[in-house]
């Protein structure tokens, strides 16, 4: 059971985190989608041979938005339940970002597509991870 004091101390932290998430998520979506559009204009086709599909630009936006919000949710959980939310979030987010770099190697896409997908995984991580980490306290009392 949580005390009133603990809930009161967490509320401003949650508001700060939510505000950061509301700003950082669309920034990550726009940055990633813009980078994908520029890559497409430069000749990257985003064709995935194993499924015969081409990743549309809207797909980058939707997936980036979804996983950015997952990151905000993880950060909120750590804010609530971790004694060291910023450090725990940083390690968790970096680990998940590293794991996200594996699938582009598994789909059998052209090397330029694979390299571009790797970069497109790193762009939202570069936006979301520092923003959310900075919005979390180093430790809770």
N, C-alpha and C positions, 0 to 999 in steps of 0.2 A: 504494500500500500504506500502511496506517495504522500508526503506531507504537503501542506499548503505552501510552505516556504519553498520547497523544491519545485513545485509547479509554477510558482510565481517567478522563480529565477530562470526557469526554462522558457517561459513565454516570450520575453524579449529576444532571447537567442533564436527561438523559432521564427519570430517575425523577421528578424534580420536574415536568417537563412532563406526563408520563403521569398523575401524581397530580392535577394541575390539570385535565387533560382528563376524568378520571374523575368529578371533582366538577362541573365547569362544564357538561359535556354534559347530564346530567339536569336541571340547573338551567335551561338554555336550553330543553330540551324541555318541562318543566313550565310555565315562564313563557309560552312561545309557545302551547302548547295551552290554557292557562288564558285567555290573552287572546283566542284564537279562540273559546272557549266563551262568554266574556262578550260578544264581538261578536255571536255567533250569538243569544244570549239577548236582545240589544238589537235584533235584527231583520236583521242582515246574513246573507244566504242562502248566500254562497259558491258561487253558481251560475255556471258557466262556459258561456256561450251557444254558443261555437264547437263544443264537444264534447257539449253537452247534459248535462254532469255537474255534480254538486255535490261540493265538496271535503269529505270527512268529517273530523271532529276527529282521528281516528287518522292521517289523512294528514299533518296538520301535525306530529304527534309523530314519525312515521317520517322524514319529509323533514328535519326539524330535527335529529334524532339522526344521520342519515346525513351531512349536510353539516357538522355539528359535528365528527364524527369525521374527515371529510376535512380540516377545518381543523387538527386535532391532527396528522394525518399530514403536512400541509404544514409545520407548525411543526417536527416531528421531522426532516424532511428538511433544513430550513434550519438547525436546530441542528447537524446533522451536517456539512453542506457549505458553510455560509455563514460568512464572517468577521464578519458583523454580523447575526446571526439575528433579534434583536428588531426592528430597523429594517426588514429585508427582509420579515419576517412582517407587520408592521403595514401596509406599503405593499401587499403582495400581498392581504391580507385585506380591506382597505378597498376596493381595486380590484374584487375579486370581489363584495363586498357591493354596490357601486355597480352592477355589471353585473346582479346579481340583481334590481335594482329595475326593469329593463326589461320582463320578461315580463308583469307584471300589467297593463301598458298595452296589451299586444298581444292579449289574450284576448277583448276585447269585453265584459267584465263591467260590471255597474252601477257608477256612480261610487263608491258607498259600499263595494262589494266591492273595487274597485281600491284605494281609499285604505286599507282595512283590510289588504289583502294587502301593501301597501307597509310599513305599520307592523309587520305580522307578520314581514316580512323583516328589519326593523331590530332587533327584540327579541333574537333569538339573536346577531346581530352585536354588540349592546351587551353581551351577556354574555360571549361567547367571545373576541372580539378583545382587550379589555383583559386578561382573565384569562391568555390564552396569551402575549400580548406581555410581561406582567410576569413570566411564568415563564421567559422566554428571557433569556440574557445579552445585554448590549449588544454585546459583541464577544468573539471568541475569541482566545486567545493564539497 
